[in-house]
Amino acid sequence: MHEDKTLVCKDCGQEFIFTAGEQEFYAEKGFENEPQRCKACRQAKKNARRGERPNITITCTRCGAEAVVHFEPTPGREVLCDECFKASKEA
């Protein structure tokens, strides 16, 4: 039976709890090492690996409205604003 453990984050130095439930999950998955980072630092590291999402200003090919998308549009393909995108999914 697992018990909650207090660990120290290797990035920020703060203590965090490695709960009994988390320990059971780790055991079920076959993970042998305890977590090294607190939840906030794990999330920050994950976000840093992903990199920043671009903000690209486009002109909607259906209505002509200006909009911002978070991807690099493929040349020659339709790019829609949020409103037109939602409408296309409902059709």
TIZA-413440 format. One record per residue: residue in three letters; x, y, z of N, C-alpha, C, O in turn; residue number from 1. Coordinates in nm, 2 decimals. Layout:
ATOM  code     n_X     n_Y     n_Z    ca_X    ca_Y    ca_Z     c_X     c_Y     c_Z     o_X     o_Y     o_Z  pos
ATOM   ALA       X       Y       Z       X       Y       Z       X       Y       Z       X       Y       Z  NUM
...
***
This chain:
ATOM  code     n_X     n_Y     n_Z    ca_X    ca_Y    ca_Z     c_X     c_Y     c_Z     o_X     o_Y     o_Z  pos
ATOM   MET    0.08   -0.12    0.00    0.00    0.00    0.00    0.09    0.12    0.00    0.18    0.13    0.08    1
ATOM   HIS    0.06    0.22   -0.08    0.13    0.34   -0.10    0.08    0.45    0.00   -0.03    0.45    0.04    2
ATOM   GLU    0.18    0.53    0.04    0.15    0.65    0.12    0.20    0.77    0.05    0.30    0.77   -0.02    3
ATOM   ASP    0.13    0.89    0.08    0.18    1.01    0.02    0.32    1.04    0.06    0.36    1.01    0.17    4
ATOM   LYS    0.40    1.09   -0.04    0.54    1.13   -0.01    0.56    1.27   -0.04    0.50    1.33   -0.14    5
ATOM   THR    0.65    1.34    0.03    0.69    1.47    0.00    0.82    1.47   -0.07    0.92    1.41   -0.02    6
ATOM   LEU    0.82    1.53   -0.19    0.94    1.53   -0.27    0.98    1.68   -0.30    0.90    1.77   -0.27    7
ATOM   VAL    1.10    1.71   -0.34    1.14    1.84   -0.37    1.17    1.85   -0.52    1.24    1.77   -0.59    8
ATOM   CYS    1.10    1.96   -0.58    1.11    1.98   -0.73    1.26    2.02   -0.76    1.32    2.11   -0.70    9
ATOM   LYS    1.31    1.96   -0.87    1.45    1.99   -0.90    1.46    2.12   -0.98    1.57    2.17   -0.99   10
ATOM   ASP    1.35    2.17   -1.03    1.36    2.30   -1.10    1.34    2.42   -1.00    1.42    2.51   -1.00   11
ATOM   CYS    1.23    2.42   -0.92    1.20    2.54   -0.84    1.23    2.52   -0.69    1.23    2.62   -0.62   12
ATOM   GLY    1.27    2.39   -0.65    1.31    2.37   -0.51    1.19    2.36   -0.41    1.22    2.34   -0.30   13
ATOM   GLN    1.07    2.38   -0.46    0.95    2.37   -0.37    0.92    2.22   -0.35    0.94    2.13   -0.43   14
ATOM   GLU    0.86    2.20   -0.23    0.82    2.06   -0.19    0.68    2.04   -0.26    0.60    2.13   -0.28   15
ATOM   PHE    0.66    1.92   -0.30    0.53    1.88   -0.36    0.50    1.74   -0.31    0.59    1.66   -0.27   16
ATOM   ILE    0.37    1.70   -0.31    0.32    1.57   -0.27    0.31    1.48   -0.38    0.24    1.51   -0.48   17
ATOM   PHE    0.37    1.36   -0.37    0.36    1.25   -0.46    0.26    1.16   -0.40    0.29    1.08   -0.31   18
ATOM   THR    0.13    1.17   -0.44    0.02    1.11   -0.37    0.02    0.96   -0.39    0.09    0.90   -0.48   19
ATOM   ALA   -0.05    0.89   -0.30   -0.06    0.74   -0.31   -0.12    0.70   -0.44   -0.08    0.60   -0.50   20
ATOM   GLY   -0.22    0.78   -0.48   -0.28    0.75   -0.61   -0.19    0.76   -0.73   -0.19    0.68   -0.82   21
ATOM   GLU   -0.11    0.87   -0.73   -0.01    0.88   -0.83    0.10    0.77   -0.83    0.14    0.73   -0.93   22
ATOM   GLN    0.13    0.73   -0.71    0.23    0.62   -0.70    0.17    0.49   -0.75    0.24    0.41   -0.82   23
ATOM   GLU    0.04    0.47   -0.73   -0.02    0.35   -0.79   -0.02    0.36   -0.94    0.00    0.26   -1.01   24
ATOM   PHE   -0.05    0.47   -0.99   -0.05    0.49   -1.14    0.08    0.47   -1.19    0.10    0.39   -1.29   25
ATOM   TYR    0.19    0.52   -1.13    0.33    0.50   -1.18    0.36    0.35   -1.18    0.42    0.30   -1.27   26
ATOM   ALA    0.32    0.28   -1.07    0.34    0.13   -1.06    0.27    0.06   -1.17    0.33   -0.03   -1.23   27
ATOM   GLU    0.14    0.09   -1.20    0.07    0.03   -1.30    0.13    0.04   -1.44    0.13   -0.05   -1.52   28
ATOM   LYS    0.19    0.16   -1.46    0.25    0.19   -1.59    0.39    0.14   -1.60    0.45    0.14   -1.71   29
ATOM   GLY    0.44    0.09   -1.49    0.58    0.04   -1.49    0.69    0.14   -1.48    0.81    0.11   -1.50   30
ATOM   PHE    0.65    0.26   -1.44    0.75    0.37   -1.42    0.83    0.34   -1.29    0.77    0.31   -1.19   31
ATOM   GLU    0.96    0.34   -1.30    1.04    0.31   -1.19    1.09    0.43   -1.11    1.12    0.42   -0.99   32
ATOM   ASN    1.10    0.55   -1.18    1.15    0.67   -1.11    1.03    0.75   -1.06    0.93    0.76   -1.12   33
ATOM   GLU    1.06    0.82   -0.95    0.96    0.91   -0.89    0.97    1.04   -0.98    1.07    1.07   -1.04   34
ATOM   PRO    0.86    1.12   -0.98    0.87    1.25   -1.05    0.98    1.34   -0.99    1.00    1.34   -0.87   35
ATOM   GLN    1.04    1.42   -1.08    1.15    1.51   -1.04    1.10    1.65   -1.02    1.16    1.73   -0.96   36
ATOM   ARG    0.98    1.68   -1.08    0.93    1.82   -1.09    0.79    1.82   -1.03    0.71    1.73   -1.04   37
ATOM   CYS    0.75    1.94   -0.97    0.62    1.96   -0.93    0.53    1.98   -1.05    0.58    1.99   -1.16   38
ATOM   LYS    0.40    1.98   -1.03    0.30    1.98   -1.14    0.32    2.11   -1.22    0.32    2.10   -1.35   39
ATOM   ALA    0.34    2.22   -1.16    0.36    2.35   -1.23    0.49    2.35   -1.32    0.48    2.39   -1.43   40
ATOM   CYS    0.60    2.29   -1.27    0.72    2.29   -1.34    0.71    2.18   -1.46    0.77    2.20   -1.56   41
ATOM   ARG    0.64    2.07   -1.43    0.62    1.97   -1.54    0.54    2.04   -1.65    0.58    2.02   -1.77   42
ATOM   GLN    0.44    2.11   -1.62    0.36    2.18   -1.72    0.44    2.28   -1.80    0.43    2.29   -1.92   43
ATOM   ALA    0.52    2.36   -1.73    0.61    2.46   -1.79    0.71    2.39   -1.88    0.73    2.45   -1.99   44
ATOM   LYS    0.77    2.28   -1.84    0.86    2.21   -1.93    0.79    2.16   -2.05    0.85    2.17   -2.16   45
ATOM   LYS    0.67    2.10   -2.03    0.59    2.05   -2.15    0.56    2.16   -2.25    0.58    2.15   -2.37   46
ATOM   ASN    0.52    2.28   -2.19    0.49    2.39   -2.28    0.61    2.44   -2.35    0.60    2.48   -2.47   47
ATOM   ALA    0.73    2.44   -2.29    0.85    2.49   -2.35    0.89    2.40   -2.47    0.94    2.44   -2.57   48
ATOM   ARG    0.87    2.27   -2.45    0.90    2.17   -2.56    0.81    2.19   -2.68    0.86    2.17   -2.79   49
ATOM   ARG    0.69    2.23   -2.65    0.60    2.25   -2.76    0.63    2.38   -2.84    0.61    2.38   -2.96   50
ATOM   GLY    0.69    2.47   -2.78    0.72    2.60   -2.84    0.60    2.69   -2.85    0.49    2.65   -2.82   51
ATOM   GLU    0.62    2.81   -2.89    0.52    2.91   -2.90    0.44    2.87   -3.02    0.49    2.84   -3.13   52
ATOM   ARG    0.30    2.89   -3.01    0.22    2.87   -3.12    0.22    3.01   -3.20    0.20    3.11   -3.14   53
ATOM   PRO    0.23    3.00   -3.33    0.23    3.13   -3.40    0.09    3.19   -3.41   -0.01    3.12   -3.40   54
ATOM   ASN    0.09    3.32   -3.42   -0.04    3.40   -3.44   -0.03    3.46   -3.58    0.04    3.55   -3.60   55
ATOM   ILE   -0.10    3.40   -3.67   -0.09    3.44   -3.81   -0.23    3.51   -3.85   -0.33    3.45   -3.83   56
ATOM   THR   -0.22    3.63   -3.90   -0.34    3.70   -3.94   -0.37    3.66   -4.08   -0.29    3.66   -4.17   57
ATOM   ILE   -0.50    3.62   -4.10   -0.54    3.57   -4.23   -0.66    3.65   -4.28   -0.73    3.72   -4.20   58
ATOM   THR   -0.70    3.63   -4.40   -0.83    3.68   -4.45   -0.91    3.56   -4.49   -0.87    3.48   -4.57   59
ATOM   CYS   -1.03    3.55   -4.42   -1.11    3.43   -4.44   -1.15    3.42   -4.59   -1.19    3.52   -4.65   60
ATOM   THR   -1.13    3.30   -4.65   -1.16    3.28   -4.79   -1.31    3.28   -4.82   -1.35    3.29   -4.94   61
ATOM   ARG   -1.39    3.27   -4.72   -1.54    3.27   -4.74   -1.60    3.40   -4.73   -1.67    3.45   -4.81   62
ATOM   CYS   -1.57    3.47   -4.61   -1.64    3.60   -4.58   -1.55    3.72   -4.60   -1.60    3.83   -4.60   63
ATOM   GLY   -1.42    3.70   -4.61   -1.33    3.81   -4.63   -1.29    3.88   -4.50   -1.21    3.98   -4.50   64
ATOM   ALA   -1.34    3.83   -4.38   -1.30    3.89   -4.25   -1.16    3.86   -4.22   -1.10    3.76   -4.26   65
ATOM   GLU   -1.10    3.95   -4.14   -0.96    3.93   -4.09   -0.97    3.84   -3.97   -1.06    3.87   -3.89   66
ATOM   ALA   -0.88    3.75   -3.95   -0.89    3.66   -3.83   -0.74    3.62   -3.80   -0.65    3.63   -3.88   67
ATOM   VAL   -0.73    3.57   -3.68   -0.59    3.51   -3.64   -0.61    3.36   -3.62   -0.70    3.32   -3.55   68
ATOM   VAL   -0.51    3.29   -3.68   -0.50    3.15   -3.66   -0.37    3.11   -3.60   -0.28    3.19   -3.60   69
ATOM   HIS   -0.37    2.99   -3.54   -0.25    2.95   -3.47   -0.17    2.84   -3.54   -0.12    2.75   -3.48   70
ATOM   PHE   -0.17    2.85   -3.67   -0.10    2.76   -3.75   -0.05    2.83   -3.88   -0.11    2.93   -3.92   71
ATOM   GLU    0.04    2.77   -3.95    0.09    2.83   -4.08    0.00    2.77   -4.19    0.00    2.65   -4.22   72
ATOM   PRO   -0.09    2.86   -4.25   -0.18    2.81   -4.35   -0.10    2.75   -4.47    0.00    2.80   -4.51   73
ATOM   THR   -0.16    2.64   -4.53   -0.10    2.58   -4.65   -0.14    2.66   -4.77   -0.26    2.68   -4.79   74
ATOM   PRO   -0.05    2.70   -4.85   -0.08    2.78   -4.97   -0.18    2.70   -5.06   -0.17    2.58   -5.08   75
ATOM   GLY   -0.28    2.78   -5.11   -0.37    2.72   -5.20   -0.49    2.65   -5.14   -0.58    2.60   -5.20   76
ATOM   ARG   -0.49    2.64   -5.00   -0.60    2.58   -4.93   -0.69    2.69   -4.86   -0.64    2.79   -4.83   77
ATOM   GLU   -0.81    2.65   -4.84   -0.91    2.74   -4.78   -0.87    2.77   -4.63   -0.84    2.67   -4.56   78
ATOM   VAL   -0.87    2.89   -4.59   -0.85    2.93   -4.45   -0.97    3.01   -4.40   -1.01    3.11   -4.46   79
ATOM   LEU   -1.03    2.96   -4.29   -1.16    3.02   -4.25   -1.14    3.09   -4.11   -1.06    3.05   -4.03   80
ATOM   CYS   -1.22    3.19   -4.09   -1.23    3.26   -3.96   -1.31    3.16   -3.87   -1.37    3.06   -3.92   81
ATOM   ASP   -1.32    3.19   -3.74   -1.39    3.10   -3.65   -1.53    3.08   -3.69   -1.58    2.97   -3.68   82
ATOM   GLU   -1.60    3.19   -3.72   -1.74    3.19   -3.75   -1.77    3.09   -3.87   -1.85    3.00   -3.87   83
ATOM   CYS   -1.69    3.11   -3.98   -1.71    3.03   -4.10   -1.67    2.88   -4.07   -1.73    2.79   -4.13   84
ATOM   PHE   -1.57    2.87   -3.99   -1.52    2.73   -3.96   -1.63    2.66   -3.88   -1.66    2.54   -3.92   85
ATOM   LYS   -1.69    2.72   -3.78   -1.80    2.66   -3.71   -1.92    2.63   -3.80   -1.98    2.52   -3.79   86
ATOM   ALA   -1.95    2.73   -3.89   -2.07    2.71   -3.98   -2.04    2.59   -4.07   -2.13    2.51   -4.11   87
ATOM   SER   -1.91    2.57   -4.11   -1.88    2.46   -4.21   -1.89    2.32   -4.13   -1.92    2.22   -4.20   88
ATOM   LYS   -1.87    2.32   -4.00   -1.88    2.20   -3.93   -2.03    2.16   -3.90   -2.06    2.04   -3.88   89
ATOM   GLU   -2.11    2.26   -3.89   -2.26    2.24   -3.87   -2.33    2.20   -3.99   -2.44    2.14   -3.98   90
ATOM   ALA   -2.28    2.23   -4.11   -2.35    2.20   -4.23   -2.35    2.05   -4.27   -2.40    2.01   -4.37   91
***
